[in-house]
Amino acid sequence: MTADDASAEFHDFFERHHAELARLAHLLTGEADAADDLAADAMVALWHRWERVRGADHPAAYARGVVANLARGRIRSAVRERRRVLLFWSQRTERTDGPDVASVLDVRAALARLPFRKRACVVLRHAMDLSEKETALALGVSVGTVKSQTSKGMAELQRLLGDRAGELTGRRS
């Protein structure tokens, strides 16, 4: 089969099955917006394996399996994200009376200059008082990554805040 023949055959398959696959994705995820994306992602995966798909006994069934697997991955990802958010917000919040607004602004500005992962590790470990394990779980990284990123983040804060770092971050140098 030539590349043009394979392309025409896939195009025909796409036209016949894309809407069905999008409906399936919508029913599996409950997300109309995600349905077209999942169906399109499935079609890309099918195109990359077109020789195997076209040789299958039931190519449409194969395609539905691909959509189901992609939907399962999307749902699992959403569940993990919800757990991270719940873990983050379930930690007790502590407020102090009359915070030093200027100092708070200095710390926030310094935190904003940190790359996201360092900032997230520092905030979860020190502001939210999560353990290294809880922080790793919340961010979906290893405990070793939390340790190194927190250490590097605190060093960067020390550099940015200078002599006032310990006082402003609540940590001794």
C-alpha positions as CSV (number, residue, x, y, z in Angstrom):
1,M,0.0,0.0,0.0
2,T,1.4,3.4,-0.9
3,A,1.5,6.3,1.5
4,D,-1.3,8.1,-0.5
5,D,-3.5,5.0,-0.3
6,A,-2.9,4.7,3.5
7,S,-3.6,8.4,3.9
8,A,-6.9,8.2,1.9
9,E,-7.9,5.1,3.9
10,F,-7.2,6.8,7.2
11,H,-9.0,9.9,6.1
12,D,-12.1,7.8,5.3
13,F,-11.8,6.1,8.7
14,F,-11.5,9.5,10.4
15,E,-14.6,10.8,8.6
16,R,-16.6,7.7,9.6
17,H,-15.5,7.4,13.3
18,H,-14.4,10.8,14.7
19,A,-17.9,11.9,15.8
20,E,-18.5,8.5,17.4
21,L,-15.2,8.6,19.3
22,A,-15.9,12.2,20.5
23,R,-19.3,11.1,21.8
24,L,-17.6,8.1,23.6
25,A,-15.0,10.4,25.1
26,H,-17.8,12.8,26.3
27,L,-19.7,10.0,27.9
28,L,-16.6,8.6,29.6
29,T,-15.3,11.9,31.0
30,G,-18.5,14.0,31.2
31,E,-16.5,16.9,29.7
32,A,-17.7,18.2,26.4
33,D,-14.6,20.3,25.9
34,A,-12.3,17.4,26.5
35,A,-14.2,15.1,24.2
36,D,-13.0,16.5,20.9
37,D,-9.4,16.8,22.2
38,L,-9.5,13.1,23.3
39,A,-10.9,12.0,20.0
40,A,-8.3,14.0,18.1
41,D,-5.5,12.6,20.3
42,A,-6.8,9.1,19.7
43,M,-6.9,9.8,15.9
44,V,-3.2,10.9,16.1
45,A,-2.3,7.8,17.9
46,L,-4.2,5.7,15.4
47,W,-2.5,7.4,12.5
48,H,1.0,6.6,14.0
49,R,0.0,3.0,14.3
50,W,-2.2,2.9,11.1
51,E,-0.6,-0.3,9.7
52,R,-1.4,-2.2,12.9
53,V,-4.9,-0.6,13.2
54,R,-6.0,-1.3,9.6
55,G,-4.8,-4.9,10.0
56,A,-6.9,-5.4,13.2
57,D,-10.1,-7.5,13.0
58,H,-12.1,-4.5,14.2
59,P,-10.4,-1.2,13.7
60,A,-13.3,0.8,15.2
61,A,-13.1,-1.3,18.4
62,Y,-9.4,-0.7,18.5
63,A,-10.1,3.1,18.2
64,R,-12.7,2.9,21.0
65,G,-10.1,1.2,23.2
66,V,-7.6,4.0,22.5
67,V,-10.2,6.6,23.5
68,A,-11.1,4.7,26.6
69,N,-7.5,4.6,27.7
70,L,-7.0,8.3,27.0
71,A,-10.1,9.1,28.9
72,R,-9.0,6.9,31.8
73,G,-5.7,8.8,31.9
74,R,-7.4,12.1,31.9
75,I,-9.7,11.1,34.7
76,R,-6.8,9.8,36.8
77,S,-4.9,13.0,36.2
78,A,-7.9,15.0,37.3
79,V,-8.3,12.9,40.4
80,R,-4.6,13.4,41.3
81,E,-4.9,17.1,40.7
82,R,-8.0,17.3,43.0
83,R,-6.1,15.4,45.7
84,R,-3.2,17.8,45.5
85,V,-5.5,20.8,45.7
86,L,-7.4,19.3,48.7
87,L,-4.1,18.4,50.4
88,F,-2.9,22.0,49.9
89,W,-6.1,23.6,51.2
90,S,-6.7,21.1,54.0
91,Q,-3.7,22.4,55.9
92,R,-4.7,24.8,58.7
93,T,-4.2,28.5,57.9
94,E,-2.5,30.6,60.5
95,R,-2.9,34.3,60.8
96,T,-1.0,36.7,62.8
97,D,-2.4,39.9,64.3
98,G,-1.0,43.0,62.5
99,P,1.4,41.6,60.1
100,D,4.3,43.7,58.9
101,V,2.9,44.6,55.5
102,A,6.2,45.8,54.1
103,S,8.0,42.6,55.1
104,V,5.2,40.5,53.7
105,L,5.6,42.4,50.4
106,D,9.3,41.9,50.5
107,V,8.9,38.1,51.0
108,R,6.2,37.9,48.3
109,A,8.4,39.8,45.8
110,A,11.3,37.5,46.6
111,L,9.2,34.4,46.3
112,A,7.8,35.6,42.9
113,R,11.4,35.7,41.6
114,L,11.9,32.0,42.4
115,P,11.2,29.4,39.7
116,F,7.8,27.7,40.2
117,R,9.1,24.4,41.7
118,K,11.4,26.1,44.2
119,R,8.7,28.5,45.2
120,A,6.1,25.7,45.6
121,C,8.5,23.7,47.7
122,V,9.4,26.6,49.9
123,V,5.8,27.7,50.4
124,L,4.5,24.2,51.1
125,R,7.3,23.3,53.5
126,H,7.6,26.6,55.4
127,A,4.4,28.6,54.9
128,M,2.0,25.7,54.9
129,D,4.2,23.6,57.3
130,L,3.9,20.4,55.2
131,S,6.3,17.6,55.7
132,E,8.7,16.7,52.9
133,K,6.6,13.7,52.1
134,E,3.3,15.7,52.0
135,T,5.0,18.3,49.8
136,A,6.2,15.6,47.4
137,L,2.7,14.2,47.3
138,A,1.1,17.6,46.7
139,L,3.5,18.4,43.8
140,G,3.8,14.9,42.4
141,V,7.6,14.8,42.8
142,S,10.0,12.7,44.8
143,V,11.0,13.6,48.4
144,G,14.6,14.1,47.1
145,T,13.3,16.7,44.7
146,V,11.5,18.5,47.5
147,K,14.6,18.5,49.7
148,S,16.9,19.9,46.9
149,Q,14.4,22.4,45.6
150,T,13.5,23.7,49.1
151,S,17.2,24.0,50.0
152,K,18.0,25.9,46.7
153,G,14.9,28.0,47.1
154,M,15.8,29.0,50.7
155,A,19.3,29.8,49.6
156,E,17.9,32.0,46.8
157,L,15.6,33.8,49.2
158,Q,18.6,34.3,51.6
159,R,20.4,36.0,48.7
160,L,17.4,38.1,47.6
161,L,16.4,39.2,51.1
162,G,20.0,39.6,52.5
163,D,20.5,40.1,56.2
164,R,16.7,40.2,56.9
165,A,16.1,36.8,55.4
166,G,15.9,34.9,58.7
167,E,13.7,37.5,60.3
168,L,11.3,37.7,57.3
169,T,11.0,34.0,56.5
170,G,10.8,32.9,60.1
171,R,14.0,30.9,59.8
172,R,17.4,31.3,61.3
173,S,20.5,31.4,59.1
